[in-house]
Amino acid sequence: MARKSGPTILQEELYPHSAERVREEIHDSDMDARLVDLDVNEESPFLRGQKRVSARRSSLPKKTANRLLWGVVAAFLLCIAAAGGTAMYHYGERSWRFRVESSDNIEVTGMQNVTKAQIMEVMGADIGRNIFFIPLAQQKTQLEQIPWVESASVMRFVPNRLKVEIHERTPVAFARVGPRMSLIDAGGTLMELSAKHKFSFPVILGMNPGEPLSTRAPRMKTYGEMVSALDGGGARYSQDLSEVDLSDLEDVKVRVNDPAGDVLVHLGSSDYLRRYRIYVTHAQAWRQQFQKLESVDLRYDNQIIVNPDMERMAKTASLSPAMARTAAAAGVKPAALLTRIGPHERAIPKPAFELTAKKLDPKAATVGAKKATVKYRVKKTAKASRTSARAKKSASAAKPASTSLKKFSGGGGPKPSPAVAKTQVGPGAGQ
């Protein structure tokens, strides 16, 4: 049988769709093989392939779980600390080791004028108490109520010791308030006289009993300004003053403790040093010109009034004998202890305590006694006695009114106006 000589029929012609499907399968298989080869190449050649194991995930994130763990640990530690603190509190509250047994457990420093008795009046109630239950702030406030105490601090030291530190006030003058004499500081606080120290201060007048601290404070400010001015340049004029009258801040009056006799000087309200130097320069000349130098008014510019009217001077209350002795022991100058009476006031009975001339100035009293003795030994005749009596009688009749505590410019007439005061002082008085 003869073969067919025509062209060969290909498979694609017989099965066209199956051929395409086979090509696509071959192509896909080639791509998978390539991918498999890539995966194999990415893996390390030294590691064997491991079987993947599915992991079970937690319901809470890892950070949240860590935070919860630390919170539980902190709460546990806090509970332990609270339990320990409670135990320590009960131990400190009930243990005898933390009780202040006696005053020996209270240490006080800084005392000079404050006494231990004053401190123990405040701190004595703490003896026998637990140191942790002593109100330190309250005790500090009570200690500062003591007049001599400016500030205080109270500290506790375990197991049973207290320490009190005192800062005392610094006195700057004596103050005469009614019938009492006290010390006073720059802020106006009054303090009791100290028996341990002796001061050299002038006595301040013009303080009234019962007045508040706000009233005394501006007066003490004026006093501080005056003392600073008088002591400027190393002059130390404030040491010559026995009294300072601050009743009128527009007219500060000082009493000078002069050996020839104390003099009241009006310094006004400013320029204290210049005005006081005028007094120092001319005091001797005024004593020679006038019979008795009682006071000098230097408040006015370009004029000086010598011995102005003193009837308006307020009389200060007399000191009791015990207070006078205490003040003298504290350093008050004798001139400030005298009670001065106006020229037209009634006579008062003799006090029970009197500072005699011998106590005030022993040297002057001795000299006066010698002179009196010499005078007493002179023999007088009857004629001389009658002549002396007539002379005394005529002198008393002709005695002017200026011999009392008031005297203006050496005459007994009425006080002239300030405008003509300079012309009546006399030559050289205002130079």
URWONOR-V873040 format. One record per run of one state. SS is the DSSP state (H for helix, E for strand, C for the rest). FROM is the first residue (numbers start at 1). TO is the last residue. If there is no record, write none. Layout:
BEGIN
SS:FROM:TO + SS:FROM:TO
END
This chain:
BEGIN
C:1:10 + H:11:14 + C:15:15 + H:16:42 + C:43:61 + H:62:94 + C:95:95 + H:96:98 + E:99:99 + C:100:102 + H:103:105 + E:106:109 + C:110:115 + H:116:126 + C:127:129 + E:130:130 + H:131:133 + C:134:135 + H:136:143 + C:144:148 + E:149:157 + C:158:160 + E:161:168 + C:169:170 + E:171:177 + C:178:179 + E:180:185 + C:186:189 + E:190:191 + C:192:202 + E:203:207 + C:208:212 + H:213:230 + C:231:231 + H:232:234 + C:235:236 + H:237:240 + E:241:245 + C:246:252 + E:253:256 + C:257:262 + E:263:266 + C:267:271 + H:272:289 + C:290:294 + E:295:297 + C:298:304 + E:305:306 + C:307:320 + H:321:330 + C:331:333 + H:334:337 + C:338:356 + H:357:360 + C:361:361 + H:362:377 + C:378:381 + H:382:397 + C:398:400 + H:401:403 + C:404:407 + E:408:408 + C:409:410 + E:411:411 + C:412:417 + H:418:425 + C:426:431
END
